[in-house]
């Protein structure tokens, strides 16, 4: 084994299930203190069995003259015939990655069904979220809808539309499509961090964001097809066909830009059922609740519609007690995904620090990383191509010397907006907010190598 290999740091993955079935039952019984203590004291376990032992076996079996037995001794899969390419006909992840899945938080589970499933950011690469790992926020569950029975209606207030129409899914798919890469983030992503409730892993602090290639028809094309008065329309209302009939006001300025899509495709295939099959709205840069799933109706209007989902919920409580409404744009944000909370640095040495950045205002321009809690910053390598209103991957090498460290990332978007510290954010927003938390995240690396979620007094 070379000196360089010995110097490379080894990282143990974060726990995937940090609550036992007994603990889940206690949480669901309403024991908030228990939940908080469990989050704070969660310890790392193996996400994939045998990872640590593999390194030990590799060193033990090393022969300076012949090399590693793990290479020289041919295993069964190196001497036999493998399975056919049609087994199974729809490809699935290998069993060794079975723990990389969406997970629910017991504290956010509904009475009869989970309503939030968090994406495992700590185990993903690049910027595209696999469709099966895309985070899911459901207000009344998801459905398997027969596309032949599904319709989308476009209508409007008097004088705003000449030919209101009802479209089938086939009608939409016969129109000229576009494909674009965009993130979707729930407005409540990182909500628990407002109250300094330090959940252990990045899956739970930031896992309500995902990024996909969406395929569909620009909404502006449908409005033109219906003879809409594009100068007279100021707002649209989008409504879903799910049991809660999610509905949101969207400014016409976003529609006129051509960015808003009526989407049917995701990552090269049809939308998944839990992601809005057969039709959903994609409004780049805007909080997820506006990106209506199971899209059944578009209504054109001259004023905001003041729907239930924007006056009773998804509002920001300000320090003076006034509720801030229609704050749907997701601001500049980033997070280090690895090394991150719940993981363990096994050795001193070189690590690749990686993460994601995004902004609802446009493209990411720069990402800086700090290893001392924001005292000093170093520019990370931003991986291209950098997409508009999409996740952006960043990387930076770091040598861990075995001492305590505080890892942070700070993004800057093309408008010049700099991701704020908690101190800066709370100075304006107070401490009673739930939505739109884009503050800088801190991971503390302890001398033992254990990594945990912390908030620093001066950040």
N, C-alpha and C positions, 0 to 999 in steps of 0.2 A: 504493500500500500504506500503510495507516494506521500510526501510531506504535505502536499497541497490538499490531498483528500483528507488527511488527518485534521487539517486546519478548518476545513469546511464545517460549519455548524450543522447540527441535526435538530430538527424541530419535531416535537410530538404534537399530534393533532388535538384539537379541542374536543371535549365531550359532546356527543350528539344528543343523548338523553341525559339531562342532569337532574331529573326528578323521577323517582320510583313511582310505581302505581299507588303505593300507600301515601306517598307525599302528594301526588296529584289529588287523591281523595281529600287530604287535609286542606289543600289549597281551595278546592271547590267548595269545601265547607265554610270558607270565608276567613281563613286564618292568614291575614295579610302579613303579620309579623313573621310567621313561618316562611312565607314566600320570600320576603325580603332577605331573611337570614340564609335561606337556601341559596338564593342567587349570589349573595356575597361570599359564601363559603364553599361554593362549588369547586371541586377539584378535578384536575384533568385525568381522563382515562383514555384507553386506546380506542380510537375511532375504527381502526382496521387492525385485527389481531396480528400479533407477531412483528409489528414494525420495528420496535426497539431491539428485539432479539435478532432480527436479521443482520443488524450491524455487528452484533457480538459474534454471530456465527460466521460472518464474512471474515472477521479478523482471526478467529480461531482456526478457520480452514485455510488460511492464506499460506501458500508455499512459495518462498522467495524464488525458487528456480522454476517451478512448474506453473505457478499462478493459483487462482482460486478454484477450489473444488466445485463451487457453485457454477463455474463456467465449464470446467473440464468434464465433470460428471453429467452426462446427458440425462435429463429428466424424461418422464413419460411423454410429455408434450413435444419433446424434440425428436421422438423416434416412432411416433404412431400417426395414424390418419385422424385428422380433426373432423369436426362437425361440418355439415354442409352449409352453404351460405343462406339457405332458405329456412334455417332453424335458429330462431323463430322468424316468421315472415316480416314482422315489424321489430326492428332491432331494439334491444334493451341494454341498460348498463350491465357490466360484468358484476358478478356476485361480490367481488372484493370491494366494490364501491357502493354496496347496498345501504351504508349509513349516511351517504350524502343525499339527504332528502329534505323536503320542506317539513317544518315542524311547527306545532302550535304552542302557544304559551297558555298554560292552564289558567292563568289569571285573566286571560282575554277570551276564554271559551264561553260560548253561549250555553243556555240550559240544555238544549237538545243537540247542538252541533257546533263544531268549531267555526268561528267566523274570521279568523286570521291565520294564515299559514306563512311562515317566514322563509325566505330563500336562504340557502346555506352559502353565504358570501365567502366564508373562510375557505371553501374548497373549490372555488370556481376560478377559471382563468379567462383572460381576454375581456371582452365587453359584452358578448352575447350570452344571455341567460337561456339555457335549454328550456323548451316549452314546459316540460314536466317539472321543472324546478322554479318556474315563475311564481313569485309571491301571489297569494290570493287573499283578497278581502271581499267577503260575501256578506251582504246585509240580510239575505234570506235564502242562503244556500245556492247551489248551482243546479243546472238542469240539462238533460239531454233532449234537445229540441229538434224535431223533424224539420229540416230546412224547407221541405215542400209545403209546410203549413205556416211558415213564418213570413210576415210582411212588415215593410217599413213605410210609414206614411209621412209625407212632407206636406205641411199646411202652413197657414199664417193668418195674421190679423187682416181685416178687410183692407184691400188696396195694396197689400204687400206681395201678393202672388196671383198670377193669372191662371195657372193650371195646376192646382193641387193634385198630387199623384200618390198612388200606392205601388210600391215596388216589391217584387219577389226577389229572393236571393239570386235567382237566375238572371233577372233584369240587371242587377248590380254587377254581376260577374261578366256580363256582355259589354259593359262599358270599358273604356280605356283605363287600365290599372297603372299604379305607381307602387314602388317598393322603397321604404325608407326605414332607417334605424333610429329608434327613439327609446328613451327610458320612460317608465311609468313609476311614480313614487306616491305612496299613500301620504296624505297630508299629516297623518299621525305617526309617520316613521320617526323613530327616536323619541317618541312621546314620553316614555317612562323616565328618560334622562332629564326632563324638565324638573322633576322632583328629586333628582339625585338618587334615584332608585337604580343602583348599579347592577343591571342584569349582566351575566358573566361573559357572553360571547357576542361577536359581531353579528351573528345570525339574528339575535334578539334586539340588539341596539339599532341596527340599520337594515335588517332583512326585509323591510317592506319597500324595496326598490328592485327593479329588474329592467332588462333592456332586450329588445327584440327587433328583428326586421319585420315590419308590418307591410302587408300588401292589401291594397284596396283602391277606392275611388275618391279623389278629392271631393269633399262635401260641396264645394263651390260648383262643381260640375252638375250635381243633382239640382242645386238651386237654379242654375241657369236653364236646365232642362225643364224646370217647372215654371219658368218665366218670372222668377222672383225679382222684385224691385231692389236691386243690390245697393242703391243709394239710400233708399228709404228704410231698409232693415238696419236696426242698431244692435239687436241681440237675437240669439236663437235659444230655444229651450230644447234640450235633448232628454228623452225619457226612455227608460228601459222596460222590458217586458217581464222582469222578475217579479216576485211576489211583493217586494217593497216598492216597486215602481220608482227606482232612483231617477231623479230629474234635477237638472242643473242649468243655470243660465251661462251662456258662453258669449263673449263679445264678438260682434260681427267682424271686427278688425282681424281677429285670428282666422276666421273663415276666409276672408278676402285674401289673406296671404297665401292661400293654397295649401297650408300645412295640415289642416284638419282633414282626417280621412274617415270614410266609412270603410272599415277594414273587415276582411274575411280571412286573410292569410296571416300566419305567424311563423317565422323561421322556416319558410319553404313549404308549409303544409297548412291545412285549414286550422282555424282557431281551435284551441282545446275548449271543451265544454265549460270548464271552470273559468276560462278567460273570455267568455262571451259568445261562443258559437251560436248562431252562424254569422252574426254581424255585431260589431262593436264600434264605438267612436274612439278615435285616437286624436287627442288634442295635445301636441307636443309641448312639454315644459309646464303643463298644468297639473295640479294635484289629481291623484287617481280617481277620486269620486266623480270628477267631471268627464272621465273617459268611459262613458256609459256602455255597459255590457248589455247584450240582448236588445240592441237598439231597435225600438218599435216606432218612435215618433220624433219628428223634427218640427218645431213650431217657430215661425218667424214673428218678431215683435219689435216694438219701438222703445221699450223700456225693460229693465231687468224683471224677471218673472217672480222673484221672491219665493222660490220653491221651498218645500219643507227641508230639503237637504242643504240649504244655504242660509236659512234664517234661524232654524232650530239646532242645527249642527254645523260642524266645520266652520266655526267662527273662533276668533282669537280674543280671549279675555285680556284686556289691557290693565295696567296698574290702577287706572282711575275707575275701573269697573265697567267701562264702555266696551261693548263687543265690536271688534273689527270684522267687517263682512267683505265678501268678494275678494279675498286675498288668496287667489288660487295659484299664482305663479310660484313654482318651487325654486328657492334661491340657491346660490352657489354653495356647494357642499362637497365634502370628501371624507374618506375614512380609510385607514390602514386595515386591510383584511387579513394580512399575515406578515409577521407574527401578530397575533391579536388575543384578546381575552380568552382564558381557558386553555390556551396552548402552553407548551413548556419548551424552553430552549435547553437541549440536552447537553450541549458542549459550548465552550467559548469558541469564537472564531467568526467566519464570514457568513452573513445571512443576506438574502435578498428580501428587502422590505418592499411589499407590494400593496397596492390598493386601487380604489376607484374614485373618480371625481365626476361631478355632473352639475349642470346648471340649467334651469328653465329659461334663462335669458339668452342662451346661445352656446357657443363653443367654450371649452376650457382652454385657457391661455397658458397657465403655469400652475405647477403644484410644488410647494416647498415642504420639506420634512424636517422635523426637529427630534433630536434624541435626548434633549435635556429639558423637556417641558416648556418649550417656547422661548428659551433664552437665546438660542441661536438657531438658524435655519439654513438648510442646504437645498438647492434645486434638484428635484427628482427628474428622471427621464420620462417624459410624456410620450407614450406609445401612439403611433399614428396608424391609420389616418384618424384624425380627430373629427368626430361627427357633430353636427348641430343638434343640441338638446338630446345628447346620448351619453351613456357612460363612457368614460375615458380611463384607460389603465395607466398607472404610473409605477415605476420601479426605481430603487436606489440601493446600492450595496451598503452594508453596515457591519462593522467588526464589533462584536460584543466582547467586552473585557471581563465579564463576570460580575460587574458592579450594577447597582440599581440604575435604571434608565427609565425615561418617560417619553414614549413615542407618540408623535402627533403629525398630522398632515393638514396643510392649509392650501385651499384652492383659490385661484383667481380666474374669473371668466373674461370673455372678450369685451364686456362692457366696463371692465375695471373693478367690478365688485370683488371684495376680498372676504373670504369666509371668516366670520367673527368668532371671538372667544365667548365662553359663557358669560363672562363679566360684561362684555360689550352688548351681548344680546339681551341679558336680563336688565341692563340699564334702561333699555327702551321698552322691552316687552314685559318686564316683571317676572313673576314666578308662577302665575296661575294659568299659563298657556298650556295647551295640549298639542296644537298643530304647528307646523313650519319650524321645527327645531333644526337649524343648520349649523349649530355651534361645533367648534373643533373638538374632536374626540381624543381622549388620552388613554393610552395603555401603559400601565406600569410593569416593567420587567424587574422582578425581584432578584436578589443575589442567588436564590435557589434556581432561577430560570423560569419560575412560574410567572404567568402574565395575568394581570387582572384589570378590570375596568375601574378607573378612578376619575374624580374631578378635582383639579387643583384649585386652591384658594385664589391664586392670582391669574387664573385663566378662565 
